[in-house]
Amino acid sequence: MSKSKAISNEVILDKALLVISDKGPETFTLADISKVVGLSPATLLQRFGSKQTLLIRAAKQANVKLNHDLAALKEKQLPWDQELIHFLCDIPEGFGSRRDIANSLGVLKLDMIDPELHPIARKLFETFRKRIGELIKKGQACNEISGSIDIQALVWELDALRHGLVIQWTLSGKGTLQKWMKHHFQQFLRRLKP
């Protein structure tokens, strides 16, 4: 079996996500991905047809990866608050430097305006918020979050806090992004105790 056939599209797309995060959606090239996966740009074109198609398929793969990461995290059977903090601060991978964040804003811009990317990004955010809601319900079932809290409102607040913390860290945060976020989420969750 040739090397090009031995590497699955899923592996290529997972690695492409990291390259896009590192280089940005406007500036990454097939040659950049080629260096990471060990396939020629011509082989990538043959498999995906164009840079735009590869970008769209990589965005779809981000949803697959999120669901995989969620399943792996659930299997660890962490307490609800530890899982929530890990989920909010450590997923997705490849998102830890100021440069990654700046490049992700380029991806977000495309997600907002590209008719093919928008529904893919929307699905990713919906999956993210759904899991936040499930974990908050667990916290309420354990009597560790007040039963009177509006779960959907809290889901949106946590999602907004996550994005806000990322931006704040890029401008004034100290230490790693993950430590910065964990500290602030732990403080936030403490205020929810009944």
TORPA-4810 file (N, C-alpha, C, O; in nm, 3 decimals):
<nodes>
NODE_1_0.086_-0.119_0.000_0.000_0.000_0.000_0.089_0.123_0.000_0.185_0.132_0.077_M
NODE_2_0.057_0.218_-0.087_0.137_0.340_-0.093_0.112_0.425_0.031_0.009_0.414_0.097_S
NODE_3_0.210_0.511_0.062_0.199_0.598_0.179_0.076_0.687_0.172_0.009_0.711_0.273_K
NODE_4_0.045_0.736_0.050_-0.069_0.826_0.037_-0.200_0.757_0.072_-0.291_0.821_0.125_S
NODE_5_-0.212_0.627_0.043_-0.335_0.555_0.075_-0.337_0.511_0.220_-0.444_0.487_0.276_K
NODE_6_-0.220_0.502_0.282_-0.213_0.457_0.422_-0.258_0.566_0.518_-0.299_0.535_0.630_A
NODE_7_-0.252_0.691_0.478_-0.292_0.802_0.565_-0.439_0.835_0.536_-0.475_0.873_0.425_I
NODE_8_-0.522_0.819_0.636_-0.666_0.842_0.618_-0.696_0.991_0.606_-0.619_1.076_0.650_S
NODE_9_-0.810_1.020_0.546_-0.855_1.159_0.536_-0.874_1.219_0.675_-0.846_1.337_0.695_N
NODE_10_-0.922_1.139_0.770_-0.944_1.189_0.906_-0.813_1.236_0.969_-0.810_1.341_1.033_E
NODE_11_-0.707_1.159_0.951_-0.576_1.198_1.005_-0.529_1.327_0.938_-0.479_1.418_1.004_V
NODE_12_-0.544_1.334_0.807_-0.504_1.455_0.734_-0.582_1.576_0.785_-0.524_1.682_0.808_I
NODE_13_-0.712_1.560_0.803_-0.796_1.672_0.845_-0.767_1.713_0.989_-0.768_1.832_1.021_L
NODE_14_-0.740_1.616_1.077_-0.701_1.649_1.215_-0.573_1.734_1.215_-0.563_1.832_1.288_D
NODE_15_-0.477_1.693_1.134_-0.351_1.768_1.127_-0.371_1.902_1.056_-0.305_2.001_1.090_K
NODE_16_-0.460_1.905_0.960_-0.490_2.030_0.890_-0.549_2.132_0.987_-0.518_2.251_0.978_A
NODE_17_-0.633_2.087_1.080_-0.690_2.179_1.180_-0.579_2.248_1.259_-0.587_2.367_1.287_L
NODE_18_-0.477_2.172_1.296_-0.365_2.231_1.372_-0.285_2.328_1.286_-0.241_2.432_1.335_L
NODE_19_-0.266_2.295_1.159_-0.194_2.384_1.068_-0.274_2.513_1.047_-0.217_2.622_1.048_V
NODE_20_-0.404_2.500_1.029_-0.489_2.619_1.008_-0.486_2.707_1.133_-0.483_2.829_1.123_I
NODE_21_-0.486_2.643_1.251_-0.476_2.719_1.376_-0.342_2.791_1.385_-0.335_2.904_1.432_S
NODE_22_-0.237_2.726_1.340_-0.104_2.784_1.348_-0.081_2.894_1.245_-0.021_2.997_1.275_D
NODE_23_-0.130_2.872_1.122_-0.101_2.964_1.012_-0.211_3.066_0.985_-0.186_3.175_0.934_K
NODE_24_-0.333_3.030_1.019_-0.447_3.115_0.987_-0.517_3.066_0.861_-0.452_3.007_0.775_G
NODE_25_-0.648_3.087_0.850_-0.724_3.032_0.737_-0.693_3.098_0.603_-0.708_3.036_0.498_P
NODE_26_-0.650_3.223_0.607_-0.621_3.291_0.481_-0.481_3.258_0.429_-0.457_3.260_0.308_E
NODE_27_-0.389_3.227_0.522_-0.249_3.214_0.480_-0.196_3.071_0.475_-0.088_3.047_0.421_T
NODE_28_-0.270_2.975_0.532_-0.218_2.837_0.524_-0.218_2.793_0.378_-0.300_2.837_0.298_F
NODE_29_-0.125_2.705_0.346_-0.116_2.652_0.209_-0.122_2.500_0.215_-0.104_2.439_0.320_T
NODE_30_-0.148_2.442_0.100_-0.144_2.296_0.092_-0.003_2.245_0.120_0.015_2.135_0.173_L
NODE_31_0.097_2.325_0.086_0.236_2.287_0.116_0.258_2.280_0.267_0.332_2.194_0.314_A
NODE_32_0.195_2.370_0.343_0.206_2.366_0.490_0.151_2.234_0.543_0.213_2.170_0.628_D
NODE_33_0.036_2.195_0.494_-0.025_2.069_0.538_0.058_1.951_0.488_0.074_1.852_0.558_I
NODE_34_0.109_1.964_0.367_0.192_1.860_0.309_0.312_1.826_0.398_0.345_1.709_0.417_S
NODE_35_0.376_1.929_0.454_0.492_1.909_0.540_0.456_1.830_0.666_0.535_1.750_0.716_K
NODE_36_0.335_1.854_0.717_0.293_1.790_0.841_0.248_1.645_0.818_0.277_1.558_0.900_V
NODE_37_0.179_1.620_0.708_0.125_1.486_0.685_0.217_1.398_0.600_0.199_1.276_0.595_V
NODE_38_0.314_1.459_0.534_0.407_1.380_0.453_0.352_1.339_0.318_0.399_1.243_0.257_G
NODE_39_0.253_1.413_0.270_0.200_1.389_0.136_0.223_1.514_0.052_0.230_1.625_0.105_L
NODE_40_0.235_1.496_-0.078_0.260_1.612_-0.164_0.134_1.698_-0.176_0.022_1.648_-0.159_S
NODE_41_0.153_1.828_-0.206_0.036_1.913_-0.231_-0.052_1.859_-0.342_-0.175_1.873_-0.337_P
NODE_42_0.008_1.796_-0.443_-0.070_1.739_-0.554_-0.160_1.626_-0.504_-0.274_1.613_-0.549_A
NODE_43_-0.109_1.545_-0.412_-0.189_1.436_-0.355_-0.305_1.495_-0.274_-0.417_1.443_-0.278_T
NODE_44_-0.278_1.601_-0.199_-0.384_1.666_-0.121_-0.491_1.722_-0.215_-0.611_1.711_-0.187_L
NODE_45_-0.449_1.782_-0.325_-0.545_1.834_-0.424_-0.628_1.722_-0.484_-0.748_1.736_-0.506_L
NODE_46_-0.561_1.610_-0.511_-0.631_1.495_-0.567_-0.737_1.444_-0.469_-0.847_1.406_-0.509_Q
NODE_47_-0.703_1.442_-0.340_-0.796_1.392_-0.238_-0.910_1.489_-0.209_-1.024_1.446_-0.191_R
NODE_48_-0.879_1.619_-0.203_-0.978_1.715_-0.154_-1.029_1.812_-0.260_-1.132_1.877_-0.239_F
NODE_49_-0.960_1.823_-0.372_-1.008_1.907_-0.481_-0.962_2.050_-0.480_-0.929_2.106_-0.585_G
NODE_50_-0.958_2.113_-0.361_-0.914_2.253_-0.352_-0.883_2.285_-0.207_-0.918_2.211_-0.115_S
NODE_51_-0.816_2.396_-0.189_-0.786_2.445_-0.054_-0.916_2.474_0.021_-0.927_2.443_0.140_K
NODE_52_-1.013_2.534_-0.046_-1.142_2.568_0.015_-1.216_2.441_0.059_-1.273_2.437_0.169_Q
NODE_53_-1.215_2.339_-0.025_-1.281_2.213_0.012_-1.213_2.150_0.131_-1.278_2.096_0.220_T
NODE_54_-1.081_2.157_0.134_-1.007_2.103_0.248_-1.043_2.180_0.375_-1.059_2.121_0.481_L
NODE_55_-1.055_2.311_0.365_-1.092_2.394_0.479_-1.231_2.356_0.530_-1.252_2.345_0.651_L
NODE_56_-1.326_2.335_0.441_-1.462_2.298_0.480_-1.462_2.159_0.543_-1.527_2.137_0.645_I
NODE_57_-1.390_2.067_0.483_-1.383_1.931_0.540_-1.314_1.933_0.676_-1.352_1.858_0.766_R
NODE_58_-1.213_2.019_0.692_-1.145_2.031_0.822_-1.241_2.087_0.927_-1.239_2.044_1.042_A
NODE_59_-1.325_2.182_0.887_-1.424_2.238_0.980_-1.522_2.129_1.023_-1.559_2.122_1.140_A
NODE_60_-1.565_2.045_0.930_-1.654_1.933_0.964_-1.583_1.835_1.057_-1.643_1.780_1.149_K
NODE_61_-1.454_1.815_1.032_-1.376_1.725_1.116_-1.365_1.780_1.258_-1.354_1.703_1.354_Q
NODE_62_-1.367_1.912_1.274_-1.363_1.972_1.408_-1.484_1.927_1.489_-1.472_1.904_1.609_A
NODE_63_-1.602_1.914_1.425_-1.721_1.864_1.494_-1.703_1.718_1.534_-1.739_1.678_1.644_N
NODE_64_-1.647_1.638_1.445_-1.620_1.497_1.475_-1.524_1.486_1.592_-1.544_1.407_1.684_V
NODE_65_-1.419_1.567_1.587_-1.318_1.565_1.692_-1.376_1.609_1.826_-1.345_1.550_1.929_K
NODE_66_-1.461_1.712_1.825_-1.524_1.757_1.949_-1.606_1.644_2.010_-1.598_1.620_2.131_L
NODE_67_-1.685_1.574_1.929_-1.765_1.463_1.981_-1.677_1.350_2.035_-1.710_1.288_2.136_N
NODE_68_-1.566_1.325_1.969_-1.471_1.224_2.016_-1.411_1.267_2.150_-1.402_1.187_2.243_H
NODE_69_-1.369_1.393_2.158_-1.310_1.446_2.282_-1.410_1.443_2.396_-1.374_1.413_2.510_D
NODE_70_-1.537_1.475_2.367_-1.641_1.471_2.469_-1.661_1.329_2.521_-1.674_1.307_2.642_L
NODE_71_-1.663_1.232_2.430_-1.682_1.093_2.471_-1.564_1.046_2.557_-1.584_0.979_2.658_A
NODE_72_-1.442_1.082_2.517_-1.324_1.043_2.594_-1.326_1.107_2.733_-1.287_1.044_2.832_A
NODE_73_-1.371_1.230_2.741_-1.377_1.300_2.869_-1.485_1.238_2.958_-1.464_1.224_3.079_L
NODE_74_-1.600_1.202_2.901_-1.707_1.138_2.978_-1.659_1.005_3.038_-1.693_0.971_3.151_K
NODE_75_-1.578_0.932_2.960_-1.528_0.801_3.007_-1.443_0.813_3.133_-1.432_0.718_3.209_E
NODE_76_-1.383_0.928_3.154_-1.300_0.948_3.274_-1.384_0.957_3.401_-1.332_0.941_3.511_K
NODE_77_-1.513_0.982_3.385_-1.608_0.989_3.497_-1.559_1.082_3.608_-1.555_1.046_3.725_Q
NODE_78_-1.522_1.202_3.567_-1.479_1.304_3.662_-1.601_1.364_3.731_-1.712_1.357_3.677_L
NODE_79_-1.583_1.424_3.848_-1.693_1.502_3.905_-1.735_1.610_3.804_-1.653_1.657_3.726_P
NODE_80_-1.862_1.647_3.808_-1.917_1.738_3.707_-1.836_1.866_3.692_-1.814_1.912_3.580_W
NODE_81_-1.791_1.925_3.806_-1.722_2.053_3.798_-1.582_2.038_3.739_-1.536_2.126_3.666_D
NODE_82_-1.515_1.927_3.770_-1.382_1.904_3.710_-1.394_1.881_3.560_-1.314_1.931_3.482_Q
NODE_83_-1.496_1.803_3.520_-1.516_1.780_3.377_-1.549_1.911_3.306_-1.499_1.937_3.197_E
NODE_84_-1.634_1.993_3.368_-1.672_2.120_3.307_-1.550_2.210_3.288_-1.531_2.268_3.182_L
NODE_85_-1.469_2.222_3.391_-1.351_2.308_3.382_-1.253_2.253_3.278_-1.197_2.330_3.199_I
NODE_86_-1.233_2.123_3.278_-1.144_2.064_3.177_-1.199_2.090_3.037_-1.126_2.129_2.946_H
NODE_87_-1.328_2.069_3.021_-1.393_2.089_2.892_-1.381_2.234_2.845_-1.349_2.259_2.729_F
NODE_88_-1.407_2.327_2.934_-1.404_2.468_2.898_-1.262_2.521_2.872_-1.244_2.613_2.793_L
NODE_89_-1.164_2.461_2.938_-1.028_2.517_2.933_-0.930_2.440_2.843_-0.833_2.498_2.795_C
NODE_90_-0.955_2.313_2.820_-0.854_2.232_2.750_-0.897_2.182_2.613_-0.814_2.126_2.540_D
NODE_91_-1.022_2.200_2.575_-1.069_2.155_2.445_-1.104_2.280_2.364_-1.173_2.366_2.418_I
NODE_92_-1.063_2.295_2.242_-0.988_2.202_2.160_-0.838_2.214_2.176_-0.786_2.313_2.228_P
NODE_93_-0.769_2.112_2.132_-0.623_2.111_2.136_-0.570_2.208_2.030_-0.640_2.241_1.934_E
NODE_94_-0.448_2.254_2.048_-0.387_2.344_1.949_-0.436_2.486_1.962_-0.440_2.560_1.864_G
NODE_95_-0.474_2.524_2.083_-0.533_2.656_2.104_-0.475_2.711_2.233_-0.545_2.721_2.334_F
NODE_96_-0.346_2.747_2.230_-0.285_2.789_2.354_-0.193_2.909_2.346_-0.147_2.959_2.449_G
NODE_97_-0.166_2.957_2.227_-0.079_3.074_2.216_-0.160_3.193_2.164_-0.268_3.177_2.109_S
NODE_98_-0.104_3.310_2.185_-0.172_3.431_2.135_-0.185_3.426_1.982_-0.284_3.474_1.926_R
NODE_99_-0.087_3.369_1.918_-0.092_3.356_1.772_-0.207_3.263_1.730_-0.279_3.292_1.634_R
NODE_100_-0.222_3.149_1.802_-0.333_3.058_1.771_-0.467_3.131_1.782_-0.555_3.115_1.698_D
NODE_101_-0.479_3.212_1.887_-0.604_3.283_1.911_-0.628_3.386_1.801_-0.740_3.398_1.750_I
NODE_102_-0.524_3.458_1.763_-0.538_3.556_1.654_-0.581_3.486_1.525_-0.668_3.535_1.453_A
NODE_103_-0.520_3.371_1.497_-0.558_3.296_1.377_-0.700_3.242_1.387_-0.772_3.235_1.287_N
NODE_104_-0.741_3.204_1.508_-0.878_3.153_1.524_-0.981_3.262_1.497_-1.093_3.232_1.456_S
NODE_105_-0.944_3.387_1.521_-1.035_3.497_1.488_-1.057_3.506_1.338_-1.165_3.543_1.291_L
NODE_106_-0.953_3.471_1.262_-0.968_3.464_1.116_-1.064_3.353_1.076_-1.144_3.370_0.984_G
NODE_107_-1.055_3.239_1.146_-1.147_3.128_1.121_-1.289_3.171_1.158_-1.384_3.145_1.085_V
NODE_108_-1.302_3.237_1.273_-1.433_3.283_1.318_-1.494_3.380_1.216_-1.614_3.375_1.188_L
NODE_109_-1.412_3.467_1.161_-1.460_3.561_1.059_-1.519_3.484_0.941_-1.627_3.517_0.892_K
NODE_110_-1.447_3.382_0.895_-1.498_3.301_0.784_-1.625_3.228_0.824_-1.719_3.216_0.745_L
NODE_111_-1.627_3.177_0.950_-1.746_3.106_0.998_-1.869_3.196_0.996_-1.981_3.150_0.975_D
NODE_112_-1.848_3.325_1.018_-1.960_3.419_1.022_-2.016_3.449_0.883_-2.136_3.470_0.867_M
NODE_113_-1.929_3.452_0.782_-1.973_3.500_0.651_-1.979_3.395_0.541_-2.048_3.414_0.442_I
NODE_114_-1.908_3.285_0.556_-1.906_3.183_0.451_-2.031_3.095_0.464_-2.053_3.036_0.569_D
NODE_115_-2.112_3.085_0.359_-2.237_3.009_0.369_-2.217_2.859_0.393_-2.307_2.793_0.445_P
NODE_116_-2.102_2.805_0.357_-2.076_2.663_0.384_-2.018_2.642_0.523_-2.048_2.541_0.587_E
NODE_117_-1.936_2.735_0.570_-1.874_2.719_0.701_-1.967_2.756_0.817_-1.956_2.699_0.925_L
NODE_118_-2.058_2.852_0.794_-2.144_2.900_0.902_-2.224_2.787_0.971_-2.221_2.779_1.094_H
NODE_119_-2.295_2.702_0.897_-2.372_2.597_0.965_-2.284_2.495_1.037_-2.325_2.436_1.136_P
NODE_120_-2.163_2.474_0.987_-2.071_2.382_1.052_-2.026_2.439_1.186_-2.025_2.368_1.287_I
NODE_121_-1.991_2.567_1.187_-1.949_2.632_1.311_-2.065_2.640_1.410_-2.046_2.619_1.530_A
NODE_122_-2.183_2.668_1.360_-2.301_2.676_1.446_-2.324_2.543_1.518_-2.354_2.540_1.637_R
NODE_123_-2.310_2.434_1.444_-2.328_2.300_1.503_-2.224_2.275_1.612_-2.256_2.218_1.716_K
NODE_124_-2.101_2.317_1.588_-1.993_2.300_1.687_-2.027_2.374_1.816_-2.015_2.318_1.925_L
NODE_125_-2.070_2.499_1.803_-2.104_2.579_1.921_-2.226_2.521_1.994_-2.232_2.523_2.117_F
NODE_126_-2.323_2.469_1.918_-2.441_2.409_1.980_-2.404_2.284_2.059_-2.456_2.262_2.169_E
NODE_127_-2.315_2.202_2.004_-2.268_2.082_2.074_-2.197_2.121_2.203_-2.216_2.059_2.307_T
NODE_128_-2.116_2.224_2.193_-2.042_2.273_2.309_-2.138_2.317_2.419_-2.124_2.277_2.535_F
NODE_129_-2.236_2.398_2.382_-2.331_2.448_2.483_-2.419_2.336_2.539_-2.454_2.338_2.657_R
NODE_130_-2.454_2.239_2.457_-2.535_2.127_2.504_-2.463_2.053_2.617_-2.523_2.018_2.718_K
NODE_131_-2.332_2.029_2.598_-2.257_1.957_2.702_-2.243_2.042_2.828_-2.247_1.989_2.939_R
NODE_132_-2.225_2.171_2.813_-2.220_2.258_2.931_-2.350_2.243_3.010_-2.348_2.229_3.132_I
NODE_133_-2.463_2.245_2.939_-2.592_2.230_3.005_-2.605_2.097_3.078_-2.657_2.092_3.189_G
NODE_134_-2.559_1.990_3.016_-2.565_1.858_3.080_-2.484_1.856_3.208_-2.527_1.798_3.308_E
NODE_135_-2.369_1.919_3.206_-2.284_1.920_3.326_-2.343_2.008_3.436_-2.331_1.976_3.554_L
NODE_136_-2.407_2.117_3.398_-2.473_2.202_3.498_-2.587_2.123_3.565_-2.606_2.132_3.686_I
NODE_137_-2.662_2.049_3.486_-2.770_1.966_3.542_-2.714_1.866_3.642_-2.775_1.840_3.746_K
NODE_138_-2.597_1.808_3.611_-2.532_1.716_3.705_-2.500_1.789_3.836_-2.520_1.735_3.944_K
NODE_139_-2.450_1.911_3.824_-2.418_1.990_3.942_-2.542_2.017_4.026_-2.536_2.014_4.149_G
NODE_140_-2.655_2.044_3.959_-2.780_2.065_4.032_-2.827_1.936_4.098_-2.875_1.938_4.211_Q
NODE_141_-2.812_1.822_4.027_-2.853_1.693_4.084_-2.772_1.658_4.209_-2.821_1.590_4.298_A
NODE_142_-2.647_1.706_4.214_-2.560_1.682_4.330_-2.580_1.789_4.438_-2.512_1.787_4.541_C
NODE_143_-2.674_1.881_4.415_-2.698_1.993_4.507_-2.574_2.081_4.524_-2.552_2.140_4.630_N
NODE_144_-2.492_2.091_4.417_-2.374_2.175_4.421_-2.393_2.304_4.341_-2.308_2.392_4.341_E
NODE_145_-2.507_2.312_4.274_-2.550_2.435_4.207_-2.695_2.457_4.249_-2.774_2.363_4.253_I
NODE_146_-2.727_2.578_4.279_-2.863_2.611_4.321_-2.964_2.564_4.218_-2.946_2.585_4.098_S
NODE_147_-3.070_2.499_4.265_-3.174_2.451_4.176_-3.255_2.561_4.112_-3.329_2.537_4.016_G
NODE_148_-3.242_2.682_4.164_-3.320_2.793_4.109_-3.250_2.863_3.992_-3.307_2.953_3.930_S
NODE_149_-3.128_2.822_3.963_-3.053_2.885_3.852_-3.113_2.844_3.718_-3.143_2.727_3.696_I
NODE_150_-3.128_2.941_3.631_-3.176_2.917_3.494_-3.061_2.853_3.416_-2.961_2.918_3.386_D
NODE_151_-3.076_2.725_3.384_-2.968_2.649_3.320_-2.930_2.709_3.186_-2.811_2.728_3.158_I
NODE_152_-3.028_2.740_3.101_-2.994_2.793_2.969_-2.922_2.927_2.977_-2.829_2.953_2.901_Q
NODE_153_-2.965_3.012_3.069_-2.896_3.141_3.086_-2.753_3.118_3.132_-2.662_3.186_3.085_A
NODE_154_-2.733_3.022_3.223_-2.599_2.993_3.273_-2.511_2.934_3.163_-2.392_2.965_3.156_L
NODE_155_-2.569_2.850_3.079_-2.493_2.794_2.965_-2.438_2.907_2.879_-2.320_2.906_2.843_V
NODE_156_-2.523_3.003_2.845_-2.480_3.114_2.760_-2.376_3.200_2.832_-2.281_3.249_2.770_W
NODE_157_-2.393_3.219_2.963_-2.295_3.297_3.040_-2.158_3.229_3.040_-2.055_3.294_3.021_E
NODE_158_-2.157_3.097_3.061_-2.029_3.024_3.063_-1.963_3.026_2.926_-1.841_3.040_2.915_L
NODE_159_-2.044_3.012_2.820_-1.989_3.017_2.685_-1.930_3.154_2.657_-1.822_3.166_2.600_D
NODE_160_-2.003_3.259_2.696_-1.953_3.396_2.677_-1.829_3.421_2.762_-1.734_3.486_2.716_A
NODE_161_-1.829_3.371_2.886_-1.713_3.387_2.973_-1.591_3.320_2.912_-1.480_3.374_2.916_L
NODE_162_-1.610_3.202_2.855_-1.499_3.130_2.792_-1.435_3.216_2.683_-1.313_3.234_2.680_R
NODE_163_-1.518_3.268_2.595_-1.464_3.350_2.485_-1.401_3.479_2.537_-1.297_3.522_2.488_H
NODE_164_-1.465_3.539_2.635_-1.411_3.662_2.693_-1.277_3.639_2.762_-1.187_3.722_2.749_G
NODE_165_-1.265_3.529_2.833_-1.138_3.499_2.901_-1.025_3.478_2.802_-0.911_3.518_2.827_L
NODE_166_-1.056_3.415_2.689_-0.954_3.394_2.586_-0.902_3.529_2.537_-0.781_3.551_2.528_V
NODE_167_-0.994_3.620_2.506_-0.952_3.752_2.457_-0.878_3.829_2.566_-0.775_3.891_2.538_I
NODE_168_-0.929_3.827_2.689_-0.860_3.897_2.798_-0.719_3.846_2.817_-0.626_3.924_2.837_Q
NODE_169_-0.701_3.713_2.810_-0.568_3.656_2.829_-0.472_3.705_2.720_-0.356_3.734_2.748_W
NODE_170_-0.521_3.714_2.596_-0.431_3.756_2.488_-0.379_3.897_2.512_-0.268_3.930_2.470_T
NODE_171_-0.459_3.980_2.579_-0.421_4.119_2.599_-0.352_4.145_2.732_-0.262_4.229_2.740_L
NODE_172_-0.392_4.072_2.838_-0.335_4.106_2.969_-0.313_3.987_3.061_-0.271_4.005_3.175_S
NODE_173_-0.340_3.865_3.014_-0.328_3.748_3.100_-0.183_3.710_3.127_-0.093_3.739_3.048_G
NODE_174_-0.165_3.643_3.238_-0.031_3.595_3.275_-0.034_3.442_3.282_-0.140_3.383_3.301_K
NODE_175_0.081_3.379_3.266_0.086_3.233_3.268_0.028_3.176_3.140_0.016_3.245_3.039_G
NODE_176_-0.009_3.049_3.146_-0.066_2.985_3.027_-0.215_3.017_3.018_-0.279_3.052_3.117_T
NODE_177_-0.267_3.006_2.898_-0.409_3.028_2.876_-0.491_2.934_2.963_-0.589_2.976_3.025_L
NODE_178_-0.453_2.806_2.967_-0.531_2.708_3.042_-0.534_2.740_3.192_-0.639_2.732_3.255_Q
NODE_179_-0.420_2.777_3.249_-0.417_2.811_3.392_-0.502_2.936_3.420_-0.574_2.942_3.520_K
NODE_180_-0.491_3.034_3.332_-0.569_3.158_3.345_-0.718_3.127_3.345_-0.793_3.175_3.430_W
NODE_181_-0.760_3.045_3.248_-0.902_3.012_3.237_-0.949_2.928_3.355_-1.056_2.954_3.410_M
NODE_182_-0.870_2.830_3.396_-0.910_2.744_3.508_-0.930_2.827_3.634_-1.028_2.807_3.707_K
NODE_183_-0.840_2.919_3.660_-0.851_3.003_3.779_-0.984_3.080_3.778_-1.056_3.082_3.878_H
NODE_184_-1.016_3.141_3.665_-1.137_3.223_3.657_-1.265_3.139_3.659_-1.365_3.180_3.717_H
NODE_185_-1.261_3.022_3.595_-1.379_2.937_3.598_-1.402_2.880_3.738_-1.516_2.868_3.782_F
NODE_186_-1.295_2.845_3.808_-1.311_2.796_3.946_-1.375_2.903_4.033_-1.464_2.874_4.113_Q
NODE_187_-1.330_3.028_4.017_-1.391_3.137_4.093_-1.539_3.154_4.058_-1.623_3.174_4.146_Q
NODE_188_-1.570_3.145_3.930_-1.709_3.161_3.885_-1.795_3.051_3.943_-1.904_3.079_3.993_F
NODE_189_-1.749_2.926_3.937_-1.829_2.814_3.984_-1.851_2.820_4.135_-1.956_2.777_4.184_L
NODE_190_-1.754_2.872_4.208_-1.771_2.886_4.354_-1.891_2.973_4.388_-1.959_2.950_4.487_R
NODE_191_-1.917_3.073_4.305_-2.028_3.165_4.331_-2.164_3.101_4.303_-2.268_3.157_4.339_R
NODE_192_-2.165_2.984_4.239_-2.291_2.917_4.208_-2.336_2.822_4.318_-2.448_2.770_4.315_L
NODE_193_-2.250_2.801_4.415_-2.284_2.707_4.523_-2.408_2.757_4.598_-2.423_2.877_4.622_K
NODE_194_-2.495_2.665_4.636_-2.616_2.707_4.710_-2.583_2.760_4.848_-2.673_2.800_4.923_P
</nodes>
